[in-house]
Amino acid sequence: MSIEVGTIVPAKVGMHVSEIETPALIVDLDAFERNLEKMRDIARTHGVGLRAHAKAHKSADVAHRQLEIGGAHGFCCQKVSEAIALVDAGIKDILISNQIVSPSKIARLIDLSKRANLRVCVDDSENIIALSKAAVEGGIELGCLVEIDVGAGRCGVTPGRDAAELAHQIATAPNLRFDGLQAYHGPAQHCVDANERQSIFESVVVKVERTLTALKDQALECPIISGAGTGTFQKEAASGLFTELQAGTYCFMDASYMSVRNQEGGQEVPFENALFLLCSVMSAVRAGTVVCDGGHKSHAIDSGLPVLVDVEGAEYVGCNDEHGVINDPNNLLKLNDKVRLIPGHCDPTCNLHDTLIGVRNGLVETVWPVTARGKLW
Amino acid sequence: MSIEVGTIVPAKVGMHVSEIETPALIVDLDAFERNLEKMRDIARTHGVGLRAHAKAHKSADVAHRQLEIGGAHGFCCQKVSEAIALVDAGIKDILISNQIVSPSKIARLIDLSKRANLRVCVDDSENIIALSKAAVEGGIELGCLVEIDVGAGRCGVTPGRDAAELAHQIATAPNLRFDGLQAYHGPAQHCVDANERQSIFESVVVKVERTLTALKDQALECPIISGAGTGTFQKEAASGLFTELQAGTYCFMDASYMSVRNQEGGQEVPFENALFLLCSVMSAVRAGTVVCDGGHKSHAIDSGLPVLVDVEGAEYVGCNDEHGVINDPNNLLKLNDKVRLIPGHCDPTCNLHDTLIGVRNGLVETVWPVTARGKLW
């Protein structure tokens, strides 16, 4: 094993997995590629577009693979700074699936739209005025989707007439273009009960249809209806209503979506776990318990603890910032042993790391930077 | 307001607070400096050292102020890579308050100890053999503290004879030096009940004393007894037993320690909130609720949600990755308004940001990089 003592390199191409610095995020490239192909094929079968959500991985390399082998035609970002990082890395079609309201963010949005095909979501009349003014000043045309609140109660205008009024305002605002609707239901994605997930989805459809009727009353075309996540995307794909899917986590999966998948037998969420946090055992004083070097500074716990794989009977039962406690009733783990964890939630976990380490057949094949890590603005 | 559209600069010196890009971490420099002075004075009064924990802020600039005005004589780090980042930025005395067991990490530890006064914690006999071998090969002497499990049940050897045996092994191992004990109780710090906190502390003292007796039996000196955090440090300081305090969060505070402080009237935790997440309202569709741009990718929620200040009756009630939901029963908040949140937990929150923005009298005075952000190894 060659050890770098100067700068810290978490992994080098050709290295064995056991030599990777821990804690580190590793991507099982075979599983990752199969996930991309599955999503591509399902989207194609239903004739819907795939606008993969880059907030899940924040990686330009992952995005380029989603374009090259995954059938994606574009991406979503949540922040302008996230989009800037991806455009700088060659990604050219991005919907900011979020409201951009502060003057400095609007200025950057307009600037960025000069070198990428950019769209943004809106739910506010004042914001439309500000966007239009900035688009005029910047000499560009900006495509806008009206975000409707399909039941998640977060952002988004009331579906129906309120939404159509905003659409009309956009359509008549200088240098703005009404491109369609943003209709995403976050909590539905993670709903483990299949019946409840179906019933939420049906209520989403009602709200989208009500808005389409109101748009028709205003004689407005609605070319794009964008939405869906890894939990419900097959419903949107088959709906005949949605034109593009915004799923993100499908490429990597996580413990939260694994619960959804396990509950329904993998028909609706047919993806494999491709993202793991590789950790090392760093303390093994007491029988039945070891401590590993992966605490919640290396994996997000908003959706629960990570799931330990590979070690019979062992379970990751708690953590602090830099430590993870593993129950190991069979005393299989020794000091310095490596363990793999499936992170509870993919998106904020990727945001904690500078690199994603792609592995195949036990060897490091590639090291991808997390291009938009920490891009909060 | 001057707007940068090319590269993204969260803040510039001289900028008004309202112009800072959000979400961003801001430091109230007056409160921060008062916190440093308070800790310095308490440590001095009791004649104990202050080895401030850098895992809380990961910032070399904060560390330098802890040295210059805060009375610190050294620092703790949790990871070798964290220590490397701080040594590169001029910090010269660091205890790795953690076990370093993998060959590559040990190699870097030895390398780093050639250019800094470095110590490390151990709780395992095998690890002592590996450290000694590497220290001999590197031609350096390495100071070791035996970590004892004072009740937190994480890392650390059993207090008493087991600990003294490890100390003896260190003292007789080539190129290692037994420097003392690591006796830190994490959960005690955040225990809101003052009586329970006191009772845990008393049990810690018993375990340290038992170990000192066992060390005396081995005729081993114990120059350093290191421990304490922001919740209990006055007890360790006054104990006549501990020689140095490892508190970290005291410089910034957070919502978790604010609960401890509020419960006991600020006698034991006499610090002010100096760290805030500045956010902007980005959606305000429904009466009584707004959505801000600070979700849990910008503040850690392992210790609960952040606490919103400044706005009468308003409360931060939930979040997703990039969104925070604020109940605003008095409808005081409008689109693009700024709000300040006290993060639930300081340490992992700082780790989510590239910069800490120091403000005084409403203006940006300094922008500090989070030097060791993401240094997980």
Chai-1 contact restraints between the chains, C-beta under 6 A:
chainA,res_idxA,chainB,res_idxB,connection_type,confidence,min_distance_angstrom,max_distance_angstrom,comment,restraint_id
A,I3,B,S104,contact,1.0,0.0,6.0,A-B,restraint_1
A,I3,B,A107,contact,1.0,0.0,6.0,A-B,restraint_2
A,V5,B,A107,contact,1.0,0.0,6.0,A-B,restraint_3
A,V5,B,R108,contact,1.0,0.0,6.0,A-B,restraint_4
A,V5,B,D111,contact,1.0,0.0,6.0,A-B,restraint_5
A,I8,B,S81,contact,1.0,0.0,6.0,A-B,restraint_6
A,I8,B,W377,contact,1.0,0.0,6.0,A-B,restraint_7
A,E21,B,W377,contact,1.0,0.0,6.0,A-B,restraint_8
A,P23,B,L376,contact,1.0,0.0,6.0,A-B,restraint_9
A,Q78,B,E322,contact,1.0,0.0,6.0,A-B,restraint_10
A,S81,B,I8,contact,1.0,0.0,6.0,A-B,restraint_11
A,Q99,B,M282,contact,1.0,0.0,6.0,A-B,restraint_12
A,Q99,B,S283,contact,1.0,0.0,6.0,A-B,restraint_13
A,V101,B,M282,contact,1.0,0.0,6.0,A-B,restraint_14
A,V101,B,L335,contact,1.0,0.0,6.0,A-B,restraint_15
A,V101,B,N336,contact,1.0,0.0,6.0,A-B,restraint_16
A,S102,B,S280,contact,1.0,0.0,6.0,A-B,restraint_17
A,S102,B,N336,contact,1.0,0.0,6.0,A-B,restraint_18
A,S104,B,I3,contact,1.0,0.0,6.0,A-B,restraint_19
A,A107,B,I3,contact,1.0,0.0,6.0,A-B,restraint_20
A,A107,B,V5,contact,1.0,0.0,6.0,A-B,restraint_21
A,R108,B,V5,contact,1.0,0.0,6.0,A-B,restraint_22
A,D111,B,V5,contact,1.0,0.0,6.0,A-B,restraint_23
A,D123,B,S283,contact,1.0,0.0,6.0,A-B,restraint_24
A,D123,B,V285,contact,1.0,0.0,6.0,A-B,restraint_25
A,E126,B,L335,contact,1.0,0.0,6.0,A-B,restraint_26
A,R154,B,V291,contact,1.0,0.0,6.0,A-B,restraint_27
A,R154,B,H323,contact,1.0,0.0,6.0,A-B,restraint_28
A,C155,B,S283,contact,1.0,0.0,6.0,A-B,restraint_29
A,C155,B,V291,contact,1.0,0.0,6.0,A-B,restraint_30
A,V157,B,V285,contact,1.0,0.0,6.0,A-B,restraint_31
A,S280,B,S102,contact,1.0,0.0,6.0,A-B,restraint_32
A,M282,B,Q99,contact,1.0,0.0,6.0,A-B,restraint_33
A,M282,B,V101,contact,1.0,0.0,6.0,A-B,restraint_34
A,S283,B,Q99,contact,1.0,0.0,6.0,A-B,restraint_35
A,S283,B,D123,contact,1.0,0.0,6.0,A-B,restraint_36
A,S283,B,C155,contact,1.0,0.0,6.0,A-B,restraint_37
A,V285,B,D123,contact,1.0,0.0,6.0,A-B,restraint_38
A,V285,B,V157,contact,1.0,0.0,6.0,A-B,restraint_39
A,V291,B,R154,contact,1.0,0.0,6.0,A-B,restraint_40
A,V291,B,C155,contact,1.0,0.0,6.0,A-B,restraint_41
A,H296,B,D302,contact,1.0,0.0,6.0,A-B,restraint_42
A,K297,B,P348,contact,1.0,0.0,6.0,A-B,restraint_43
A,K297,B,N351,contact,1.0,0.0,6.0,A-B,restraint_44
A,S298,B,L376,contact,1.0,0.0,6.0,A-B,restraint_45
A,I301,B,D302,contact,1.0,0.0,6.0,A-B,restraint_46
A,D302,B,H296,contact,1.0,0.0,6.0,A-B,restraint_47
A,D302,B,I301,contact,1.0,0.0,6.0,A-B,restraint_48
A,D321,B,D347,contact,1.0,0.0,6.0,A-B,restraint_49
A,D321,B,P348,contact,1.0,0.0,6.0,A-B,restraint_50
A,E322,B,Q78,contact,1.0,0.0,6.0,A-B,restraint_51
A,H323,B,R154,contact,1.0,0.0,6.0,A-B,restraint_52
A,L335,B,V101,contact,1.0,0.0,6.0,A-B,restraint_53
A,L335,B,E126,contact,1.0,0.0,6.0,A-B,restraint_54
A,N336,B,V101,contact,1.0,0.0,6.0,A-B,restraint_55
A,N336,B,S102,contact,1.0,0.0,6.0,A-B,restraint_56
A,D347,B,D321,contact,1.0,0.0,6.0,A-B,restraint_57
A,P348,B,K297,contact,1.0,0.0,6.0,A-B,restraint_58
A,P348,B,D321,contact,1.0,0.0,6.0,A-B,restraint_59
A,N351,B,K297,contact,1.0,0.0,6.0,A-B,restraint_60
A,D354,B,G374,contact,1.0,0.0,6.0,A-B,restraint_61
A,G374,B,D354,contact,1.0,0.0,6.0,A-B,restraint_62
A,L376,B,P23,contact,1.0,0.0,6.0,A-B,restraint_63
A,L376,B,S298,contact,1.0,0.0,6.0,A-B,restraint_64
A,W377,B,I8,contact,1.0,0.0,6.0,A-B,restraint_65
A,W377,B,E21,contact,1.0,0.0,6.0,A-B,restraint_66
